[in-house]
């Protein structure tokens, strides 16, 4: 788990990446948020970057147990959670696990580029497909691979990333929503204006998961709008944390 060396830390923001990504996904946010005393603390999940050789989780319970253990030393101080795409669903489930175990909840939960958890998945599962079909379907969700598929490095990249991506999509596609009382921490919801994977009403649906009014913002860009709208996204994070 990376942490800033800032001496003026006001709040830790623990972040969870989208499918297939590691903690460096959030590196562009680090320098933007540091001047405001927000210490970015990414969770490095197994199966990527510095943990590439470790087996990725395919079941929710072990994943949440591991994350709770990583977070536990920091629960005596105020903190916030931010999950992007797959990370949003993980952050939501982690918040519920923390509440169930009597631990301190985040002062705010940020969820980006993911439908509310009770909204059904509109896409057919792909995690079980043979590798060629899996990668063909994967390019719908991750356009970055379309640009890479004709490069000499692409076959090696496929071989390296397939286990992690298949595991991540297994988590997402085998997820079963269980009704629980809404969280009593506020939720900020972020989405991309041209994101074909998440409908606006699926973002609005997050209101059912908190007893407090959500803050919903749409930014220019697709599913990975954080790259295109970095400055505006960081400003929204700072504004919402300033309210707590």
Secondary structure, DSSP 8 states (H G I E B T S, - for coil): ------S---EEEEEE--TT--GGGGHHHHHHHHTTTEEEEE---TTSGGGTTS----SHHHHHHHHHHHHGGGTTS-EEEEEETHHHHHHHHHHHHHHHTT----SEEEEES---TTS---S---TTS-HHHHHHHHHHH-THHHHHTTSTTHHHHHHHHHHHHHHHHHHHHT--------BSSEEEEEEETT-SSS-HHHHHGGGGGBSS--EEEEESSSTTHHHHSHHHHHHHHHHHHHT-
